[in-house]
Amino acid sequence: LPDLTEERRKDLARLVKQEGEQSRVAVRNIRRDALSDLKEVRKEKLITEDDEHRAHHMIQEVTDKHIAAIDKVLEKKQQEIMEF
């Protein structure tokens, strides 16, 4: 197989970036759904306001952790593509 041209590597890097953005959006959508469910549980008075606040904080921490992991993989993959 011939080596990739510079133009093709840039196209592949752009595709990787798009996939990374779609992954971030998916994580944020999951967070939104979880927070919505949390508010419903709070409205039904099944949990206290403090519990809701703690759960909200935990959900945000998990979201941040996964977005950081996506960003790390994305950066590594883009560098890998551009090196060859």
N, CA, C and O atoms as a Maestro MAE file, in Angstrom:
{
 s_m_m2io_version
 :::
 2.0.0
}

f_m_ct {
 s_m_title
 :::
 protein
 m_atom[336] {
  # First column is atom index #
  i_m_mmod_type
  r_m_x_coord
  r_m_y_coord
  r_m_z_coord
  i_m_residue_number
  s_m_chain_name
  s_m_pdb_residue_name
  s_m_pdb_atom_name
  i_m_atomic_number
  :::
  1 25 0.829 -1.184 0.000 1 A "LEU " " N  " 7
  2 3 0.000 0.000 0.000 1 A "LEU " " CA " 6
  3 2 0.877 1.252 0.000 1 A "LEU " " C  " 6
  4 15 1.870 1.320 0.725 1 A "LEU " " O  " 8
  5 25 0.513 2.224 -0.801 2 A "PRO " " N  " 7
  6 3 1.305 3.460 -0.806 2 A "PRO " " CA " 6
  7 2 1.053 4.278 0.464 2 A "PRO " " C  " 6
  8 15 0.014 4.154 1.114 2 A "PRO " " O  " 8
  9 25 2.025 5.104 0.789 3 A "ASP " " N  " 7
  10 3 1.868 5.991 1.951 3 A "ASP " " CA " 6
  11 2 0.734 6.978 1.700 3 A "ASP " " C  " 6
  12 15 0.420 7.316 0.559 3 A "ASP " " O  " 8
  13 25 0.133 7.428 2.790 4 A "LEU " " N  " 7
  14 3 -0.943 8.406 2.682 4 A "LEU " " CA " 6
  15 2 -0.371 9.777 2.313 4 A "LEU " " C  " 6
  16 15 0.711 10.158 2.760 4 A "LEU " " O  " 8
  17 25 -1.111 10.492 1.504 5 A "THR " " N  " 7
  18 3 -0.688 11.852 1.170 5 A "THR " " CA " 6
  19 2 -1.032 12.769 2.333 5 A "THR " " C  " 6
  20 15 -1.830 12.423 3.203 5 A "THR " " O  " 8
  21 25 -0.421 13.932 2.331 6 A "GLU " " N  " 7
  22 3 -0.681 14.925 3.383 6 A "GLU " " CA " 6
  23 2 -2.161 15.308 3.401 6 A "GLU " " C  " 6
  24 15 -2.761 15.454 4.466 6 A "GLU " " O  " 8
  25 25 -2.738 15.466 2.219 7 A "GLU " " N  " 7
  26 3 -4.151 15.844 2.113 7 A "GLU " " CA " 6
  27 2 -5.059 14.762 2.708 7 A "GLU " " C  " 6
  28 15 -6.010 15.068 3.427 7 A "GLU " " O  " 8
  29 25 -4.761 13.511 2.406 8 A "ARG " " N  " 7
  30 3 -5.569 12.406 2.928 8 A "ARG " " CA " 6
  31 2 -5.434 12.295 4.443 8 A "ARG " " C  " 6
  32 15 -6.411 12.002 5.132 8 A "ARG " " O  " 8
  33 25 -4.235 12.526 4.966 9 A "ARG " " N  " 7
  34 3 -4.047 12.489 6.422 9 A "ARG " " CA " 6
  35 2 -4.853 13.585 7.098 9 A "ARG " " C  " 6
  36 15 -5.427 13.365 8.164 9 A "ARG " " O  " 8
  37 25 -4.900 14.772 6.484 10 A "LYS " " N  " 7
  38 3 -5.696 15.873 7.043 10 A "LYS " " CA " 6
  39 2 -7.180 15.521 7.022 10 A "LYS " " C  " 6
  40 15 -7.911 15.833 7.962 10 A "LYS " " O  " 8
  41 25 -7.627 14.864 5.935 11 A "ASP " " N  " 7
  42 3 -9.027 14.431 5.858 11 A "ASP " " CA " 6
  43 2 -9.350 13.425 6.960 11 A "ASP " " C  " 6
  44 15 -10.397 13.509 7.601 11 A "ASP " " O  " 8
  45 25 -8.444 12.477 7.171 12 A "LEU " " N  " 7
  46 3 -8.658 11.474 8.219 12 A "LEU " " CA " 6
  47 2 -8.654 12.121 9.601 12 A "LEU " " C  " 6
  48 15 -9.454 11.753 10.461 12 A "LEU " " O  " 8
  49 25 -7.759 13.081 9.816 13 A "ALA " " N  " 7
  50 3 -7.713 13.787 11.102 13 A "ALA " " CA " 6
  51 2 -9.016 14.546 11.327 13 A "ALA " " C  " 6
  52 15 -9.520 14.597 12.449 13 A "ALA " " O  " 8
  53 25 -9.559 15.133 10.270 14 A "ARG " " N  " 7
  54 3 -10.831 15.852 10.373 14 A "ARG " " CA " 6
  55 2 -11.965 14.884 10.731 14 A "ARG " " C  " 6
  56 15 -12.833 15.205 11.542 14 A "ARG " " O  " 8
  57 25 -11.944 13.701 10.119 15 A "LEU " " N  " 7
  58 3 -12.958 12.690 10.439 15 A "LEU " " CA " 6
  59 2 -12.862 12.246 11.896 15 A "LEU " " C  " 6
  60 15 -13.878 12.058 12.566 15 A "LEU " " O  " 8
  61 25 -11.640 12.080 12.374 16 A "VAL " " N  " 7
  62 3 -11.430 11.693 13.769 16 A "VAL " " CA " 6
  63 2 -11.987 12.774 14.696 16 A "VAL " " C  " 6
  64 15 -12.615 12.475 15.712 16 A "VAL " " O  " 8
  65 25 -11.747 14.033 14.330 17 A "LYS " " N  " 7
  66 3 -12.241 15.142 15.139 17 A "LYS " " CA " 6
  67 2 -13.769 15.144 15.176 17 A "LYS " " C  " 6
  68 15 -14.360 15.397 16.225 17 A "LYS " " O  " 8
  69 25 -14.409 14.867 14.046 18 A "GLN " " N  " 7
  70 3 -15.871 14.810 13.986 18 A "GLN " " CA " 6
  71 2 -16.412 13.673 14.870 18 A "GLN " " C  " 6
  72 15 -17.404 13.846 15.578 18 A "GLN " " O  " 8
  73 25 -15.755 12.529 14.818 19 A "GLU " " N  " 7
  74 3 -16.172 11.407 15.653 19 A "GLU " " CA " 6
  75 2 -16.009 11.743 17.132 19 A "GLU " " C  " 6
  76 15 -16.852 11.386 17.955 19 A "GLU " " O  " 8
  77 25 -14.936 12.423 17.456 20 A "GLY " " N  " 7
  78 3 -14.721 12.846 18.842 20 A "GLY " " CA " 6
  79 2 -15.818 13.789 19.311 20 A "GLY " " C  " 6
  80 15 -16.302 13.675 20.437 20 A "GLY " " O  " 8
  81 25 -16.210 14.716 18.453 21 A "GLU " " N  " 7
  82 3 -17.273 15.651 18.814 21 A "GLU " " CA " 6
  83 2 -18.599 14.907 18.995 21 A "GLU " " C  " 6
  84 15 -19.361 15.213 19.913 21 A "GLU " " O  " 8
  85 25 -18.872 13.948 18.137 22 A "GLN " " N  " 7
  86 3 -20.097 13.147 18.288 22 A "GLN " " CA " 6
  87 2 -20.084 12.373 19.601 22 A "GLN " " C  " 6
  88 15 -21.120 12.215 20.246 22 A "GLN " " O  " 8
  89 25 -18.923 11.897 19.987 23 A "SER " " N  " 7
  90 3 -18.801 11.180 21.263 23 A "SER " " CA " 6
  91 2 -19.059 12.112 22.434 23 A "SER " " C  " 6
  92 15 -19.749 11.742 23.385 23 A "SER " " O  " 8
  93 25 -18.503 13.335 22.372 24 A "ARG " " N  " 7
  94 3 -18.736 14.312 23.437 24 A "ARG " " CA " 6
  95 2 -20.221 14.658 23.548 24 A "ARG " " C  " 6
  96 15 -20.759 14.767 24.650 24 A "ARG " " O  " 8
  97 25 -20.876 14.830 22.404 25 A "VAL " " N  " 7
  98 3 -22.306 15.144 22.391 25 A "VAL " " CA " 6
  99 2 -23.099 13.994 23.011 25 A "VAL " " C  " 6
  100 15 -24.041 14.224 23.769 25 A "VAL " " O  " 8
  101 25 -22.716 12.761 22.690 26 A "ALA " " N  " 7
  102 3 -23.415 11.598 23.254 26 A "ALA " " CA " 6
  103 2 -23.282 11.576 24.774 26 A "ALA " " C  " 6
  104 15 -24.252 11.295 25.477 26 A "ALA " " O  " 8
  105 25 -22.092 11.870 25.282 27 A "VAL " " N  " 7
  106 3 -21.874 11.897 26.737 27 A "VAL " " CA " 6
  107 2 -22.731 13.002 27.367 27 A "VAL " " C  " 6
  108 15 -23.346 12.804 28.415 27 A "VAL " " O  " 8
  109 25 -22.758 14.160 26.715 28 A "ARG " " N  " 7
  110 3 -23.565 15.261 27.259 28 A "ARG " " CA " 6
  111 2 -25.054 14.935 27.235 28 A "ARG " " C  " 6
  112 15 -25.791 15.330 28.138 28 A "ARG " " O  " 8
  113 25 -25.499 14.220 26.211 29 A "ASN " " N  " 7
  114 3 -26.909 13.815 26.149 29 A "ASN " " CA " 6
  115 2 -27.249 12.843 27.279 29 A "ASN " " C  " 6
  116 15 -28.331 12.913 27.863 29 A "ASN " " O  " 8
  117 25 -26.334 11.954 27.574 30 A "ILE " " N  " 7
  118 3 -26.546 11.018 28.687 30 A "ILE " " CA " 6
  119 2 -26.626 11.796 29.997 30 A "ILE " " C  " 6
  120 15 -27.463 11.506 30.852 30 A "ILE " " O  " 8
  121 25 -25.744 12.791 30.146 31 A "ARG " " N  " 7
  122 3 -25.772 13.632 31.351 31 A "ARG " " CA " 6
  123 2 -27.113 14.351 31.464 31 A "ARG " " C  " 6
  124 15 -27.713 14.389 32.538 31 A "ARG " " O  " 8
  125 25 -27.576 14.915 30.364 32 A "ARG " " N  " 7
  126 3 -28.855 15.634 30.358 32 A "ARG " " CA " 6
  127 2 -29.995 14.709 30.783 32 A "ARG " " C  " 6
  128 15 -30.841 15.094 31.591 32 A "ARG " " O  " 8
  129 25 -30.018 13.492 30.241 33 A "ASP " " N  " 7
  130 3 -31.060 12.532 30.606 33 A "ASP " " CA " 6
  131 2 -30.983 12.153 32.082 33 A "ASP " " C  " 6
  132 15 -32.007 12.041 32.756 33 A "ASP " " O  " 8
  133 25 -29.762 11.956 32.577 34 A "ALA " " N  " 7
  134 3 -29.588 11.589 33.982 34 A "ALA " " CA " 6
  135 2 -30.054 12.726 34.900 34 A "ALA " " C  " 6
  136 15 -30.705 12.480 35.916 34 A "ALA " " O  " 8
  137 25 -29.722 13.955 34.542 35 A "LEU " " N  " 7
  138 3 -30.147 15.099 35.354 35 A "LEU " " CA " 6
  139 2 -31.661 15.273 35.300 35 A "LEU " " C  " 6
  140 15 -32.280 15.656 36.293 35 A "LEU " " O  " 8
  141 25 -32.246 14.998 34.167 36 A "SER " " N  " 7
  142 3 -33.700 15.070 34.037 36 A "SER " " CA " 6
  143 2 -34.377 14.032 34.934 36 A "SER " " C  " 6
  144 15 -35.348 14.330 35.630 36 A "SER " " O  " 8
  145 25 -33.845 12.813 34.901 37 A "ASP " " N  " 7
  146 3 -34.384 11.757 35.767 37 A "ASP " " CA " 6
  147 2 -34.226 12.129 37.242 37 A "ASP " " C  " 6
  148 15 -35.111 11.874 38.059 37 A "ASP " " O  " 8
  149 25 -33.098 12.728 37.561 38 A "LEU " " N  " 7
  150 3 -32.831 13.144 38.934 38 A "LEU " " CA " 6
  151 2 -33.852 14.188 39.401 38 A "LEU " " C  " 6
  152 15 -34.331 14.132 40.533 38 A "LEU " " O  " 8
  153 25 -34.175 15.125 38.534 39 A "LYS " " N  " 7
  154 3 -35.163 16.147 38.882 39 A "LYS " " CA " 6
  155 2 -36.549 15.537 39.083 39 A "LYS " " C  " 6
  156 15 -37.302 15.959 39.960 39 A "LYS " " O  " 8
  157 25 -36.876 14.541 38.261 40 A "GLU " " N  " 7
  158 3 -38.169 13.867 38.418 40 A "GLU " " CA " 6
  159 2 -38.253 13.151 39.759 40 A "GLU " " C  " 6
  160 15 -39.282 13.205 40.434 40 A "GLU " " O  " 8
  161 25 -37.187 12.491 40.138 41 A "VAL " " N  " 7
  162 3 -37.149 11.790 41.422 41 A "VAL " " CA " 6
  163 2 -37.290 12.802 42.560 41 A "VAL " " C  " 6
  164 15 -37.966 12.544 43.556 41 A "VAL " " O  " 8
  165 25 -36.646 13.946 42.395 42 A "ARG " " N  " 7
  166 3 -36.748 14.996 43.421 42 A "ARG " " CA " 6
  167 2 -38.173 15.537 43.512 42 A "ARG " " C  " 6
  168 15 -38.669 15.793 44.610 42 A "ARG " " O  " 8
  169 25 -38.835 15.713 42.368 43 A "LYS " " N  " 7
  170 3 -40.211 16.211 42.364 43 A "LYS " " CA " 6
  171 2 -41.157 15.246 43.083 43 A "LYS " " C  " 6
  172 15 -42.115 15.654 43.739 43 A "LYS " " O  " 8
  173 25 -40.856 13.960 42.938 44 A "GLU " " N  " 7
  174 3 -41.672 12.930 43.601 44 A "GLU " " CA " 6
  175 2 -41.318 12.797 45.078 44 A "GLU " " C  " 6
  176 15 -41.904 11.988 45.796 44 A "GLU " " O  " 8
  177 25 -40.360 13.597 45.519 45 A "LYS " " N  " 7
  178 3 -39.916 13.637 46.917 45 A "LYS " " CA " 6
  179 2 -39.375 12.298 47.408 45 A "LYS " " C  " 6
  180 15 -39.545 11.924 48.569 45 A "LYS " " O  " 8
  181 25 -38.722 11.593 46.496 46 A "LEU " " N  " 7
  182 3 -38.091 10.332 46.866 46 A "LEU " " CA " 6
  183 2 -36.679 10.553 47.399 46 A "LEU " " C  " 6
  184 15 -36.123 9.690 48.078 46 A "LEU " " O  " 8
  185 25 -36.102 11.717 47.087 47 A "ILE " " N  " 7
  186 3 -34.781 12.067 47.607 47 A "ILE " " CA " 6
  187 2 -34.830 13.502 48.126 47 A "ILE " " C  " 6
  188 15 -35.719 14.277 47.774 47 A "ILE " " O  " 8
  189 25 -33.869 13.830 48.958 48 A "THR " " N  " 7
  190 3 -33.808 15.189 49.510 48 A "THR " " CA " 6
  191 2 -33.056 16.107 48.546 48 A "THR " " C  " 6
  192 15 -32.432 15.652 47.588 48 A "THR " " O  " 8
  193 25 -33.130 17.385 48.819 49 A "GLU " " N  " 7
  194 3 -32.423 18.363 47.996 49 A "GLU " " CA " 6
  195 2 -30.915 18.151 48.087 49 A "GLU " " C  " 6
  196 15 -30.204 18.310 47.095 49 A "GLU " " O  " 8
  197 25 -30.430 17.796 49.264 50 A "ASP " " N  " 7
  198 3 -28.998 17.528 49.433 50 A "ASP " " CA " 6
  199 2 -28.568 16.325 48.596 50 A "ASP " " C  " 6
  200 15 -27.514 16.347 47.961 50 A "ASP " " O  " 8
  201 25 -29.394 15.273 48.599 51 A "ASP " " N  " 7
  202 3 -29.085 14.094 47.792 51 A "ASP " " CA " 6
  203 2 -29.060 14.451 46.308 51 A "ASP " " C  " 6
  204 15 -28.211 13.972 45.556 51 A "ASP " " O  " 8
  205 25 -29.996 15.295 45.903 52 A "GLU " " N  " 7
  206 3 -30.038 15.730 44.502 52 A "GLU " " CA " 6
  207 2 -28.762 16.494 44.144 52 A "GLU " " C  " 6
  208 15 -28.178 16.289 43.080 52 A "GLU " " O  " 8
  209 25 -28.346 17.366 45.041 53 A "HIS " " N  " 7
  210 3 -27.142 18.153 44.794 53 A "HIS " " CA " 6
  211 2 -25.907 17.246 44.697 53 A "HIS " " C  " 6
  212 15 -25.074 17.425 43.808 53 A "HIS " " O  " 8
  213 25 -25.792 16.285 45.602 54 A "ARG " " N  " 7
  214 3 -24.659 15.351 45.576 54 A "ARG " " CA " 6
  215 2 -24.665 14.526 44.290 54 A "ARG " " C  " 6
  216 15 -23.621 14.332 43.668 54 A "ARG " " O  " 8
  217 25 -25.829 14.047 43.898 55 A "ALA " " N  " 7
  218 3 -25.935 13.245 42.682 55 A "ALA " " CA " 6
  219 2 -25.595 14.086 41.449 55 A "ALA " " C  " 6
  220 15 -24.935 13.609 40.526 55 A "ALA " " O  " 8
  221 25 -26.047 15.324 41.442 56 A "HIS " " N  " 7
  222 3 -25.738 16.223 40.334 56 A "HIS " " CA " 6
  223 2 -24.225 16.402 40.207 56 A "HIS " " C  " 6
  224 15 -23.671 16.367 39.109 56 A "HIS " " O  " 8
  225 25 -23.574 16.594 41.349 57 A "HIS " " N  " 7
  226 3 -22.115 16.761 41.367 57 A "HIS " " CA " 6
  227 2 -21.424 15.490 40.864 57 A "HIS " " C  " 6
  228 15 -20.466 15.576 40.095 57 A "HIS " " O  " 8
  229 25 -21.890 14.330 41.281 58 A "MET " " N  " 7
  230 3 -21.297 13.063 40.851 58 A "MET " " CA " 6
  231 2 -21.470 12.861 39.344 58 A "MET " " C  " 6
  232 15 -20.544 12.430 38.657 58 A "MET " " O  " 8
  233 25 -22.654 13.175 38.845 59 A "ILE " " N  " 7
  234 3 -22.920 13.039 37.410 59 A "ILE " " CA " 6
  235 2 -21.979 13.947 36.624 59 A "ILE " " C  " 6
  236 15 -21.442 13.544 35.593 59 A "ILE " " O  " 8
  237 25 -21.782 15.160 37.105 60 A "GLN " " N  " 7
  238 3 -20.888 16.096 36.416 60 A "GLN " " CA " 6
  239 2 -19.452 15.606 36.440 60 A "GLN " " C  " 6
  240 15 -18.737 15.751 35.448 60 A "GLN " " O  " 8
  241 25 -19.014 15.030 37.551 61 A "GLU " " N  " 7
  242 3 -17.653 14.500 37.638 61 A "GLU " " CA " 6
  243 2 -17.439 13.370 36.637 61 A "GLU " " C  " 6
  244 15 -16.409 13.317 35.965 61 A "GLU " " O  " 8
  245 25 -18.404 12.478 36.539 62 A "VAL " " N  " 7
  246 3 -18.304 11.355 35.592 62 A "VAL " " CA " 6
  247 2 -18.284 11.887 34.160 62 A "VAL " " C  " 6
  248 15 -17.520 11.408 33.322 62 A "VAL " " O  " 8
  249 25 -19.122 12.870 33.891 63 A "THR " " N  " 7
  250 3 -19.159 13.474 32.561 63 A "THR " " CA " 6
  251 2 -17.812 14.097 32.217 63 A "THR " " C  " 6
  252 15 -17.280 13.873 31.130 63 A "THR " " O  " 8
  253 25 -17.267 14.868 33.131 64 A "ASP " " N  " 7
  254 3 -15.974 15.516 32.899 64 A "ASP " " CA " 6
  255 2 -14.881 14.478 32.661 64 A "ASP " " C  " 6
  256 15 -14.030 14.655 31.789 64 A "ASP " " O  " 8
  257 25 -14.907 13.406 33.430 65 A "LYS " " N  " 7
  258 3 -13.910 12.342 33.304 65 A "LYS " " CA " 6
  259 2 -13.970 11.706 31.912 65 A "LYS " " C  " 6
  260 15 -12.934 11.483 31.285 65 A "LYS " " O  " 8
  261 25 -15.161 11.421 31.440 66 A "HIS " " N  " 7
  262 3 -15.301 10.781 30.137 66 A "HIS " " CA " 6
  263 2 -14.976 11.730 28.985 66 A "HIS " " C  " 6
  264 15 -14.408 11.308 27.978 66 A "HIS " " O  " 8
  265 25 -15.323 12.977 29.123 67 A "ILE " " N  " 7
  266 3 -14.991 13.954 28.070 67 A "ILE " " CA " 6
  267 2 -13.471 14.134 28.006 67 A "ILE " " C  " 6
  268 15 -12.907 14.255 26.919 67 A "ILE " " O  " 8
  269 25 -12.818 14.151 29.148 68 A "ALA " " N  " 7
  270 3 -11.354 14.260 29.169 68 A "ALA " " CA " 6
  271 2 -10.718 13.041 28.502 68 A "ALA " " C  " 6
  272 15 -9.736 13.173 27.771 68 A "ALA " " O  " 8
  273 25 -11.273 11.859 28.751 69 A "ALA " " N  " 7
  274 3 -10.751 10.638 28.128 69 A "ALA " " CA " 6
  275 2 -10.938 10.694 26.608 69 A "ALA " " C  " 6
  276 15 -10.044 10.305 25.857 69 A "ALA " " O  " 8
  277 25 -12.082 11.171 26.165 70 A "ILE " " N  " 7
  278 3 -12.339 11.303 24.728 70 A "ILE " " CA " 6
  279 2 -11.328 12.272 24.114 70 A "ILE " " C  " 6
  280 15 -10.757 11.996 23.059 70 A "ILE " " O  " 8
  281 25 -11.114 13.398 24.775 71 A "ASP " " N  " 7
  282 3 -10.169 14.394 24.263 71 A "ASP " " CA " 6
  283 2 -8.755 13.827 24.175 71 A "ASP " " C  " 6
  284 15 -8.031 14.097 23.216 71 A "ASP " " O  " 8
  285 25 -8.370 13.050 25.166 72 A "LYS " " N  " 7
  286 3 -7.032 12.456 25.183 72 A "LYS " " CA " 6
  287 2 -6.859 11.475 24.023 72 A "LYS " " C  " 6
  288 15 -5.843 11.503 23.328 72 A "LYS " " O  " 8
  289 25 -7.844 10.614 23.819 73 A "VAL " " N  " 7
  290 3 -7.781 9.644 22.721 73 A "VAL " " CA " 6
  291 2 -7.797 10.369 21.374 73 A "VAL " " C  " 6
  292 15 -7.073 9.999 20.451 73 A "VAL " " O  " 8
  293 25 -8.619 11.389 21.277 74 A "LEU " " N  " 7
  294 3 -8.720 12.164 20.044 74 A "LEU " " CA " 6
  295 2 -7.385 12.806 19.686 74 A "LEU " " C  " 6
  296 15 -6.936 12.720 18.543 74 A "LEU " " O  " 8
  297 25 -6.762 13.438 20.650 75 A "GLU " " N  " 7
  298 3 -5.473 14.093 20.401 75 A "GLU " " CA " 6
  299 2 -4.412 13.075 19.985 75 A "GLU " " C  " 6
  300 15 -3.651 13.308 19.045 75 A "GLU " " O  " 8
  301 25 -4.368 11.952 20.686 76 A "LYS " " N  " 7
  302 3 -3.388 10.917 20.372 76 A "LYS " " CA " 6
  303 2 -3.604 10.376 18.958 76 A "LYS " " C  " 6
  304 15 -2.645 10.184 18.210 76 A "LYS " " O  " 8
  305 25 -4.848 10.135 18.600 77 A "LYS " " N  " 7
  306 3 -5.148 9.571 17.292 77 A "LYS " " CA " 6
  307 2 -4.818 10.560 16.177 77 A "LYS " " C  " 6
  308 15 -4.307 10.164 15.130 77 A "LYS " " O  " 8
  309 25 -5.107 11.844 16.396 78 A "GLN " " N  " 7
  310 3 -4.776 12.852 15.383 78 A "GLN " " CA " 6
  311 2 -3.263 12.936 15.173 78 A "GLN " " C  " 6
  312 15 -2.799 13.044 14.038 78 A "GLN " " O  " 8
  313 25 -2.507 12.888 16.245 79 A "GLN " " N  " 7
  314 3 -1.043 12.925 16.130 79 A "GLN " " CA " 6
  315 2 -0.549 11.683 15.401 79 A "GLN " " C  " 6
  316 15 0.343 11.762 14.557 79 A "GLN " " O  " 8
  317 25 -1.132 10.546 15.729 80 A "GLU " " N  " 7
  318 3 -0.743 9.286 15.099 80 A "GLU " " CA " 6
  319 2 -0.988 9.334 13.592 80 A "GLU " " C  " 6
  320 15 -0.151 8.886 12.809 80 A "GLU " " O  " 8
  321 25 -2.125 9.872 13.193 81 A "ILE " " N  " 7
  322 3 -2.461 9.968 11.776 81 A "ILE " " CA " 6
  323 2 -1.483 10.893 11.050 81 A "ILE " " C  " 6
  324 15 -1.038 10.580 9.946 81 A "ILE " " O  " 8
  325 25 -1.154 12.004 11.653 82 A "MET " " N  " 7
  326 3 -0.309 12.987 10.998 82 A "MET " " CA " 6
  327 2 1.159 12.567 10.947 82 A "MET " " C  " 6
  328 15 1.910 13.100 10.130 82 A "MET " " O  " 8
  329 25 1.591 11.634 11.788 83 A "GLU " " N  " 7
  330 3 2.975 11.192 11.807 83 A "GLU " " CA " 6
  331 2 3.338 10.325 10.624 83 A "GLU " " C  " 6
  332 15 4.460 10.401 10.125 83 A "GLU " " O  " 8
  333 25 2.429 9.516 10.173 84 A "PHE " " N  " 7
  334 3 2.748 8.563 9.103 84 A "PHE " " CA " 6
  335 2 2.697 9.200 7.801 84 A "PHE " " C  " 6
  336 15 2.938 8.549 6.785 84 A "PHE " " O  " 8
  :::
 }
 m_bond[335] {
  # First column is bond index #
  i_m_from
  i_m_to
  i_m_order
  :::
  1 1 2 1
  2 2 3 1
  3 3 4 2
  4 3 5 1
  5 5 6 1
  6 6 7 1
  7 7 8 2
  8 7 9 1
  9 9 10 1
  10 10 11 1
  11 11 12 2
  12 11 13 1
  13 13 14 1
  14 14 15 1
  15 15 16 2
  16 15 17 1
  17 17 18 1
  18 18 19 1
  19 19 20 2
  20 19 21 1
  21 21 22 1
  22 22 23 1
  23 23 24 2
  24 23 25 1
  25 25 26 1
  26 26 27 1
  27 27 28 2
  28 27 29 1
  29 29 30 1
  30 30 31 1
  31 31 32 2
  32 31 33 1
  33 33 34 1
  34 34 35 1
  35 35 36 2
  36 35 37 1
  37 37 38 1
  38 38 39 1
  39 39 40 2
  40 39 41 1
  41 41 42 1
  42 42 43 1
  43 43 44 2
  44 43 45 1
  45 45 46 1
  46 46 47 1
  47 47 48 2
  48 47 49 1
  49 49 50 1
  50 50 51 1
  51 51 52 2
  52 51 53 1
  53 53 54 1
  54 54 55 1
  55 55 56 2
  56 55 57 1
  57 57 58 1
  58 58 59 1
  59 59 60 2
  60 59 61 1
  61 61 62 1
  62 62 63 1
  63 63 64 2
  64 63 65 1
  65 65 66 1
  66 66 67 1
  67 67 68 2
  68 67 69 1
  69 69 70 1
  70 70 71 1
  71 71 72 2
  72 71 73 1
  73 73 74 1
  74 74 75 1
  75 75 76 2
  76 75 77 1
  77 77 78 1
  78 78 79 1
  79 79 80 2
  80 79 81 1
  81 81 82 1
  82 82 83 1
  83 83 84 2
  84 83 85 1
  85 85 86 1
  86 86 87 1
  87 87 88 2
  88 87 89 1
  89 89 90 1
  90 90 91 1
  91 91 92 2
  92 91 93 1
  93 93 94 1
  94 94 95 1
  95 95 96 2
  96 95 97 1
  97 97 98 1
  98 98 99 1
  99 99 100 2
  100 99 101 1
  101 101 102 1
  102 102 103 1
  103 103 104 2
  104 103 105 1
  105 105 106 1
  106 106 107 1
  107 107 108 2
  108 107 109 1
  109 109 110 1
  110 110 111 1
  111 111 112 2
  112 111 113 1
  113 113 114 1
  114 114 115 1
  115 115 116 2
  116 115 117 1
  117 117 118 1
  118 118 119 1
  119 119 120 2
  120 119 121 1
  121 121 122 1
  122 122 123 1
  123 123 124 2
  124 123 125 1
  125 125 126 1
  126 126 127 1
  127 127 128 2
  128 127 129 1
  129 129 130 1
  130 130 131 1
  131 131 132 2
  132 131 133 1
  133 133 134 1
  134 134 135 1
  135 135 136 2
  136 135 137 1
  137 137 138 1
  138 138 139 1
  139 139 140 2
  140 139 141 1
  141 141 142 1
  142 142 143 1
  143 143 144 2
  144 143 145 1
  145 145 146 1
  146 146 147 1
  147 147 148 2
  148 147 149 1
  149 149 150 1
  150 150 151 1
  151 151 152 2
  152 151 153 1
  153 153 154 1
  154 154 155 1
  155 155 156 2
  156 155 157 1
  157 157 158 1
  158 158 159 1
  159 159 160 2
  160 159 161 1
  161 161 162 1
  162 162 163 1
  163 163 164 2
  164 163 165 1
  165 165 166 1
  166 166 167 1
  167 167 168 2
  168 167 169 1
  169 169 170 1
  170 170 171 1
  171 171 172 2
  172 171 173 1
  173 173 174 1
  174 174 175 1
  175 175 176 2
  176 175 177 1
  177 177 178 1
  178 178 179 1
  179 179 180 2
  180 179 181 1
  181 181 182 1
  182 182 183 1
  183 183 184 2
  184 183 185 1
  185 185 186 1
  186 186 187 1
  187 187 188 2
  188 187 189 1
  189 189 190 1
  190 190 191 1
  191 191 192 2
  192 191 193 1
  193 193 194 1
  194 194 195 1
  195 195 196 2
  196 195 197 1
  197 197 198 1
  198 198 199 1
  199 199 200 2
  200 199 201 1
  201 201 202 1
  202 202 203 1
  203 203 204 2
  204 203 205 1
  205 205 206 1
  206 206 207 1
  207 207 208 2
  208 207 209 1
  209 209 210 1
  210 210 211 1
  211 211 212 2
  212 211 213 1
  213 213 214 1
  214 214 215 1
  215 215 216 2
  216 215 217 1
  217 217 218 1
  218 218 219 1
  219 219 220 2
  220 219 221 1
  221 221 222 1
  222 222 223 1
  223 223 224 2
  224 223 225 1
  225 225 226 1
  226 226 227 1
  227 227 228 2
  228 227 229 1
  229 229 230 1
  230 230 231 1
  231 231 232 2
  232 231 233 1
  233 233 234 1
  234 234 235 1
  235 235 236 2
  236 235 237 1
  237 237 238 1
  238 238 239 1
  239 239 240 2
  240 239 241 1
  241 241 242 1
  242 242 243 1
  243 243 244 2
  244 243 245 1
  245 245 246 1
  246 246 247 1
  247 247 248 2
  248 247 249 1
  249 249 250 1
  250 250 251 1
  251 251 252 2
  252 251 253 1
  253 253 254 1
  254 254 255 1
  255 255 256 2
  256 255 257 1
  257 257 258 1
  258 258 259 1
  259 259 260 2
  260 259 261 1
  261 261 262 1
  262 262 263 1
  263 263 264 2
  264 263 265 1
  265 265 266 1
  266 266 267 1
  267 267 268 2
  268 267 269 1
  269 269 270 1
  270 270 271 1
  271 271 272 2
  272 271 273 1
  273 273 274 1
  274 274 275 1
  275 275 276 2
  276 275 277 1
  277 277 278 1
  278 278 279 1
  279 279 280 2
  280 279 281 1
  281 281 282 1
  282 282 283 1
  283 283 284 2
  284 283 285 1
  285 285 286 1
  286 286 287 1
  287 287 288 2
  288 287 289 1
  289 289 290 1
  290 290 291 1
  291 291 292 2
  292 291 293 1
  293 293 294 1
  294 294 295 1
  295 295 296 2
  296 295 297 1
  297 297 298 1
  298 298 299 1
  299 299 300 2
  300 299 301 1
  301 301 302 1
  302 302 303 1
  303 303 304 2
  304 303 305 1
  305 305 306 1
  306 306 307 1
  307 307 308 2
  308 307 309 1
  309 309 310 1
  310 310 311 1
  311 311 312 2
  312 311 313 1
  313 313 314 1
  314 314 315 1
  315 315 316 2
  316 315 317 1
  317 317 318 1
  318 318 319 1
  319 319 320 2
  320 319 321 1
  321 321 322 1
  322 322 323 1
  323 323 324 2
  324 323 325 1
  325 325 326 1
  326 326 327 1
  327 327 328 2
  328 327 329 1
  329 329 330 1
  330 330 331 1
  331 331 332 2
  332 331 333 1
  333 333 334 1
  334 334 335 1
  335 335 336 2
  :::
 }
}
